[in-house]
Amino acid sequence: MISTIIWNARGIRISGAIERLRILKHIHKLSFIAVLEPFLDTTHINLLKLQLSMHQAASNVNDKIWVFWDKEFSASVTDHDEQQLTLQMRHVESDTPFFLTVIYAKCKPILRRPLWEVLRHKSTTYDSPWCVIGDFNFIASVEEKIGGIPYKMNKSLDFLCMIENSGLVDLGFYGPRCAWSNGRGQCSIVWKRLDRGLANDQWLAAFPASIISHLASAGSDHNLLLMEIRVRQENCTKYFRFLNLWVDNAKFKLLVKGIWDEQVTGSAMWIFHQKLKALSTGLSQWSRQEYGDIFQKAKDYEEKVKAVEMVWAQTNDETDRANLHDLNAQYIRYMKLKENFHTQETHLQWFKEGDANSKYFHSLIRGRRRKLYIHKIKD
């Protein structure tokens, strides 16, 4: 699985922006991140690269587009201007090289026309898989706008003609219909789908299982775009995991003591083996009852946030707005739990830097699990 995030952050220094990207990187195992409108110059890009634990970084000519990728990719910037940055990339899980163009289109229609011409030209020169993704600052149909004055589709003709002339196809999305809002109060809020992913036929043939999801917005007026590209069958084998969050629960020690004190007959090694087996089974069952599936709950709250965002867009009701804030708090809580899990999974401080000459580190990056050992149990 190749996972990427594209986000118009409207300022990377806004409260919680970097932390959220780091959490999402752990949760989705991101190997590529694009930040639009960081509102910083390139003197800060290397610091953000380190904070995100990425291997390489690049920006376009006016610092409106920052991209970061890790060692899963071999990549180089082939072209960039004020509204786009294009990379030629190859992923370790795929033998197919491809082009990725990240977009941040200007706000005025007349200033976007040079971008449409650049994309038309690229479509005639690329015979490899090509994806164009980002903030196009345009909608493609009246259904992609909620609220405000009725939209006149003649404003989008240049954009629609570019898509058709370039042979691009909208990759669609999961989640709320719109990925941007003006954030205004009751009766004034407007929602639009300004962010999207487009791809050519070669991309659809090479990566037919490309999925874009609109993640809940937090701190910006744009939702994040999560693009997941499935390139091979995942290993679904599951192992017992000890979660550090268990030890903060008052019931934990009592449960462990109760299981460990149960009588088992046999040799010392047999008794030890049976108690470990009973303990792992008991902890797993207790965790499901006490916490539930933290991964599924995070997804559930993600869906709830998306649903309430849509309700708020329709009703403009303050109660729905307050409900959205409460759900966002729960969503962030479970995202942090998942981050703790994935941090514990690696459990290596030097994993952030990696090792360019070690296949073992590449296997970690690709998500292979390390075996877990219990060295001691304190009686």
C-alpha positions in Angstrom: 0.0 0.0 0.0 1.3 3.5 -1.0 -0.3 6.2 1.2 0.0 9.9 0.5 -1.5 13.1 2.0 -2.1 16.3 0.2 -3.3 19.2 2.4 -3.9 22.9 1.8 -2.9 23.7 5.4 -3.2 27.5 5.1 -0.2 27.9 7.4 1.9 25.0 8.7 2.5 26.8 12.0 -1.2 26.9 12.9 -2.0 25.2 16.1 -1.7 21.4 15.9 -0.9 21.3 12.1 2.5 19.6 12.4 1.3 17.3 15.2 -1.7 16.2 13.1 0.6 15.4 10.1 2.9 13.4 12.3 -0.1 11.4 13.7 -1.5 10.8 10.3 1.9 9.7 9.1 2.0 7.0 11.8 -1.6 5.9 11.3 -1.6 5.7 7.5 2.1 4.9 7.1 2.5 7.9 4.8 5.5 7.8 2.4 4.6 11.1 0.7 3.2 14.4 2.0 2.4 17.6 0.1 1.6 20.8 2.0 0.0 23.7 0.1 0.3 27.2 1.4 2.7 26.6 4.2 3.0 30.4 4.6 6.8 30.0 5.2 9.8 30.4 2.9 12.1 27.4 2.0 14.5 28.2 4.9 12.0 26.3 7.1 11.5 23.3 4.8 14.3 21.1 6.2 13.1 21.6 9.7 9.6 20.4 8.7 11.3 17.5 6.9 12.9 16.4 10.2 9.8 17.0 12.2 7.9 14.7 9.8 10.7 12.1 9.7 11.0 12.3 5.9 14.0 11.7 3.7 13.7 14.3 1.0 11.9 17.6 0.5 11.3 20.0 -2.4 9.3 23.2 -3.1 8.0 25.1 -6.1 9.3 28.4 -7.3 7.1 30.6 -5.0 7.0 28.3 -1.9 3.3 27.6 -2.2 3.9 23.8 -2.6 6.1 21.8 -0.3 6.5 18.0 -0.9 8.2 15.4 1.3 9.0 11.8 0.6 10.8 9.0 2.4 13.1 6.2 1.3 10.3 4.1 -0.1 10.5 6.5 -3.1 13.2 7.4 -5.6 12.0 10.7 -6.9 13.2 13.9 -8.7 11.5 17.1 -9.5 11.1 17.4 -13.3 9.2 20.7 -13.5 7.6 23.4 -11.4 6.1 26.8 -11.6 3.9 29.1 -9.4 0.9 26.7 -9.6 2.3 23.1 -9.9 5.2 20.9 -9.0 5.8 17.6 -10.9 7.9 14.7 -9.8 9.0 11.5 -11.5 8.7 8.7 -8.9 9.2 5.0 -8.3 8.1 3.2 -5.2 9.9 0.1 -3.8 6.6 -1.9 -3.9 6.1 -1.2 -7.6 8.2 -1.6 -10.7 6.1 1.1 -12.5 7.6 4.6 -12.6 5.0 7.4 -12.6 4.6 11.1 -12.6 2.8 13.0 -9.8 1.8 16.7 -10.3 0.8 18.6 -7.1 -1.5 21.5 -7.8 -2.1 24.8 -6.0 -4.1 26.9 -8.5 -4.4 30.6 -8.2 -7.7 32.2 -7.1 -8.5 34.3 -10.2 -9.7 32.4 -13.2 -7.6 34.3 -15.7 -4.4 33.4 -13.7 -5.3 29.7 -13.8 -5.3 29.5 -17.6 -1.5 29.1 -17.8 -1.8 26.1 -15.5 -4.4 24.5 -17.7 -2.0 24.9 -20.7 0.9 23.4 -18.8 -1.3 20.3 -18.0 -2.4 20.0 -21.6 1.2 20.0 -22.7 2.2 17.4 -20.1 -0.6 15.1 -21.3 0.9 15.0 -24.7 4.4 14.2 -23.5 3.8 11.7 -20.7 3.3 8.0 -21.8 3.7 6.8 -18.2 1.1 6.7 -15.3 0.3 10.3 -14.3 -1.7 11.7 -11.4 -2.6 15.3 -10.9 -3.8 16.1 -7.4 -4.3 19.1 -5.2 -6.2 22.4 -4.8 -7.6 23.3 -8.3 -9.7 26.2 -6.9 -12.5 25.1 -9.2 -15.6 23.0 -9.0 -16.7 20.6 -11.8 -20.5 20.6 -11.3 -23.2 22.5 -9.4 -23.4 19.5 -7.0 -19.9 20.4 -5.7 -21.1 23.5 -4.0 -23.4 23.9 -1.0 -24.7 27.3 0.2 -24.1 30.8 -1.1 -25.4 32.1 -4.5 -26.1 29.6 -7.3 -23.0 28.6 -9.2 -22.8 29.4 -12.9 -21.2 26.5 -14.7 -19.7 28.7 -17.5 -17.1 29.7 -15.0 -15.8 26.1 -15.1 -15.7 25.6 -18.8 -11.9 26.1 -19.1 -11.3 23.6 -16.3 -13.6 21.0 -17.8 -12.1 21.4 -21.3 -8.6 21.0 -19.8 -9.7 17.7 -18.2 -11.2 16.4 -21.4 -8.4 17.6 -23.6 -5.8 16.1 -21.3 -7.5 12.7 -21.1 -7.8 12.9 -17.4 -10.4 11.1 -15.2 -11.6 12.2 -11.8 -10.5 9.6 -9.2 -13.6 10.3 -7.1 -13.6 10.3 -3.3 -14.9 8.8 -0.1 -16.2 11.0 2.6 -18.0 14.4 2.6 -18.9 15.8 -0.8 -17.0 19.1 -0.3 -13.5 19.5 0.9 -13.4 23.3 1.6 -15.6 25.7 3.5 -15.4 29.4 4.2 -15.9 28.7 7.9 -18.4 31.4 8.4 -21.3 31.3 10.8 -25.0 30.5 10.4 -26.6 31.3 7.0 -23.2 32.4 5.5 -21.2 29.2 5.3 -20.3 27.9 1.8 -18.9 24.5 1.0 -17.1 23.5 -2.2 -15.1 20.6 -3.6 -12.0 22.5 -4.7 -9.5 19.7 -4.0 -9.4 16.5 -6.1 -7.3 13.9 -7.9 -7.2 13.3 -11.6 -5.3 10.6 -13.5 -4.6 9.4 -17.1 -5.4 6.0 -18.5 -2.0 4.7 -17.9 -2.4 5.4 -14.2 -5.8 3.7 -14.0 -4.2 0.6 -15.7 -1.2 0.5 -13.4 -3.0 1.4 -10.2 -6.6 0.5 -10.6 -7.1 0.5 -6.8 -6.4 4.2 -6.2 -8.6 5.6 -3.5 -9.0 9.2 -2.3 -10.6 10.0 1.0 -11.6 13.4 2.4 -10.3 13.4 5.9 -11.9 15.7 8.5 -10.7 19.3 8.4 -9.0 20.6 11.5 -7.2 23.9 11.8 -7.6 24.7 8.0 -10.5 25.5 5.7 -9.5 22.6 3.5 -10.0 18.9 4.2 -7.0 16.7 3.8 -6.8 14.4 0.8 -5.6 10.9 1.6 -4.7 8.9 -1.5 -4.1 5.2 -1.0 -2.7 3.1 -3.8 -2.8 -0.7 -3.4 -0.1 -2.3 -5.3 0.0 -5.8 -3.8 -1.8 -8.1 -1.3 -1.3 -7.1 2.3 -0.1 -9.6 4.9 -3.1 -10.0 7.2 -1.3 -12.1 9.9 -2.1 -10.8 13.4 0.0 -11.1 16.5 -0.6 -10.3 20.2 0.3 -6.7 21.0 1.0 -5.4 24.5 -0.3 -1.8 24.6 1.5 0.6 26.9 -1.8 2.5 27.5 -3.1 -0.6 29.5 -0.7 0.1 32.4 -2.5 3.4 33.1 -5.7 1.6 33.7 -6.4 0.8 37.4 -7.9 -2.6 36.4 -4.8 -3.7 34.6 -2.6 -4.9 37.6 -5.6 -6.7 39.2 -6.3 -8.5 36.0 -2.7 -9.6 35.5 -2.4 -10.7 39.1 -5.7 -12.7 38.9 -4.6 -14.5 35.8 -1.1 -15.2 37.0 -2.3 -16.5 40.3 -4.4 -19.2 38.7 -3.2 -22.7 39.5 -1.5 -24.6 36.7 0.1 -28.1 37.1 3.1 -29.4 35.2 6.8 -28.6 34.8 8.1 -25.1 35.5 8.4 -24.3 31.8 4.9 -25.7 31.0 3.4 -23.6 33.8 5.2 -20.5 32.5 4.0 -21.2 29.0 0.4 -21.7 30.0 0.3 -18.6 32.1 1.7 -16.5 29.3 -0.9 -17.9 26.9 -3.7 -17.3 29.4 -2.4 -13.8 30.1 -2.2 -12.8 26.4 -5.7 -14.2 25.8 -7.1 -12.5 28.9 -5.5 -9.1 28.1 -6.8 -9.2 24.5 -10.4 -10.0 25.6 -10.2 -7.3 28.4 -8.8 -4.7 26.0 -11.7 -5.3 23.5 -14.2 -4.9 26.3 -12.5 -1.9 28.0 -11.3 0.0 24.9 -12.9 -1.6 22.0 -11.1 -1.5 18.6 -9.2 1.8 18.8 -8.5 1.6 15.1 -12.1 1.1 14.2 -13.2 3.7 16.7 -10.9 6.2 15.1 -12.5 5.4 11.7 -16.0 5.6 13.2 -15.3 9.1 14.7 -13.8 10.1 11.3 -17.1 9.1 9.6 -19.1 10.8 12.4 -17.2 14.0 11.9 -17.7 13.9 8.2 -21.4 13.3 8.6 -21.9 16.1 11.1 -19.9 18.4 8.9 -22.4 17.8 6.1 -25.3 18.3 8.5 -23.9 21.6 9.7 -23.4 22.6 6.1 -27.1 22.1 5.5 -28.6 23.4 8.8 -26.1 26.2 9.9 -27.3 25.3 13.4 -25.1 26.2 16.4 -26.0 22.9 18.1 -24.6 21.0 15.1 -21.5 23.1 15.2 -21.0 22.3 18.9 -21.6 18.6 18.2 -18.9 18.8 15.5 -16.4 20.3 18.0 -17.1 17.5 20.5 -16.7 14.8 17.8 -13.5 16.4 16.6 -12.1 16.1 20.2 -13.0 12.4 20.3 -11.5 11.9 16.8 -8.2 13.5 17.8 -8.1 11.5 21.0 -8.4 8.2 19.2 -5.9 9.4 16.6 -3.4 9.9 19.4 -4.1 6.4 20.7 -3.3 5.1 17.3 -0.2 7.2 17.1 1.0 5.7 20.4 0.4 2.2 19.1 2.4 2.8 15.9 5.2 4.5 17.8 5.4 1.5 20.1 5.3 -0.8 17.1 8.6 0.6 15.8 10.0 1.3 19.3 13.2 2.6 17.7 14.2 6.2 18.1 16.7 5.9 15.2 14.0 4.7 12.9 13.3 8.4 12.2 16.6 8.6 10.4 16.7 5.1 8.9 19.6 3.4 7.4 20.2 3.8 3.6 22.2 0.5 3.4 19.9 -1.8 5.3 17.1 -3.8 3.7 15.8 -4.3 7.3 14.9 -0.7 7.6 13.1 -0.8 4.2 11.0 -3.7 5.5 10.1 -1.6 8.6 9.1 1.2 6.4 6.9 -1.1 4.3 5.1 -2.1 7.4 6.6 -5.5 8.3 6.2 -6.3 12.0 9.0 -7.1 14.3 8.6 -10.0 16.7 7.8 -9.0 20.3 9.6 -10.6 23.2 8.8 -10.6 26.9 12.2 -10.6 28.6 11.0 -10.5 32.2 7.9 -10.6 34.3 8.1 -9.0 37.7 6.4 -11.0 40.4 
